[in-house]
Amino acid sequence: MGALYLPAVVVEAIDKRRRTFLWTVYSPKGKGGLGVKSIQLQNEALLQKFLIKLHKQCDAPWVKLVQATIWLVILSRSWVHTHHSVDNLA
């Protein structure tokens, strides 16, 4: 969850199960609950934290691996998109 964006369907499914099992936990601490946060907000916060680490630790081996992997995915997707665009012209 820290480095992946969770689709809305997944977030809704997780929240539904958490609500049915831990319905009082969602209440704020002031109202007797545990103050459990939203999965979507947690996911967005962890993604931002990951991006900050990715930006600040430029020389770390894991950063170089992620950058190389992302670059390959971007190139492959643009190639597929270009390939489909050319096919549509024919």
N, C-alpha and C positions, 0 to 999 in steps of 0.2 A: 504494500500500500504506500510505502514511502517514496517509491520511484515510479509508480504506475498510476495512471488516472483510472479511477473506477467508473464504469458506465452507470448512468442513472438507474438502470434496471437492477444492477447488482446492489447499489446503495439502498434502493427501496426494499429489496429482498432481505438484506441484512437488518435494516431498521425494523421491518415487519417482525422478524424473528426476535429481535431484541425487545421490541414493545410487548410481545405476547409473553415472553419469559420474564422480563425484568420491568414490568410496567411502572412500578414506583421509583425505580432507579433514575428515570428520566427527569424526575422533579428536581428543581433547584435545591441546593443544600439547605437553604433557609426554610424550605417547605418539607423537610424530612427526607428528601431523596439524596442520591449520591452525586448529582450534577454531571451525569454522563453527557458528553458532547455529541453532536451530530457526526455521523461517519463522513458525510460529504465535506464538512468543515475541517475535520481532521485530515482527510485525504488532501485537500487543497493546501493546508498548512504544511504537511509533510512534503508535498511536491515543491513548494516554495523553498523550504529548508534544503531540499536536495539540490535545487537549482543554485542556491547561494553557495553551497559546498562545491558544486561543480565549477562555479565561476572563480571562487577564491583559491582552490587547491589545484591550480593549472598544471603543476608538475607531477602530481600524484599519478602513479600507474593506473589506478582505477579510472581516473578522469580521462586519461589518454585512450583507454579501452572504450569507455562510453562514447567519447567524441568520435572515435573511429567507427564504432558500430552505428551510431546515429547517422554519420555521414554516409555510410554504405546504404542504410535504409532510405535516406533521402534520395540518394542517387538512383537506387533501384526503383523507388516509387515514381520518380520523375521519368525514368526510362519507360516504365510500364505505361504511364500516362501519355507520354509522347508516342509510344508504339500504338496505343489505342486511338489516339488522335489521327495518326497517319492512316490507320486502317479505316477509320470513319470517312476519310476523304476519298478513298477508292470506291 
